[in-house]
Amino acid sequence: MHRRSEAVLKAYGPDSSRTLFNQLKPGENPNYPKGIEDNTHFNPKGAKIMAGLAVDGLRELQIGLSGLVLRQ
C-alpha cells in the first residue's frame, strides 16, 4: 500500500497532490471556518483513490475478502 500510494502522490506532483488532502480555505466549509491545511488526512477524492488501491491489492492477493468489496 505504501508503494502504491507513494506512486499516486508522485504522479500528482507536489502541488496537485494537495487536492487529495483536507485543504480548505477560510469560509469554504462550515466545519472549518478558519480553513485547514491537513497534509495527513485525505478528503473524499483522495480517500476514494486510496481505498481503490486497497481494493486492488486485496484482489491481487486473491483472498476471500476481495469478493465482498466493490470497486467503482
Secondary structure, 3 states (H helix, E strand, C coil): CHHHHHHHHHHHHHHHHHHHEEEECCCCCCCCCCCEEEEEEECHHHHHHHHHHHHHHHHHHCCHHHHHCCCC
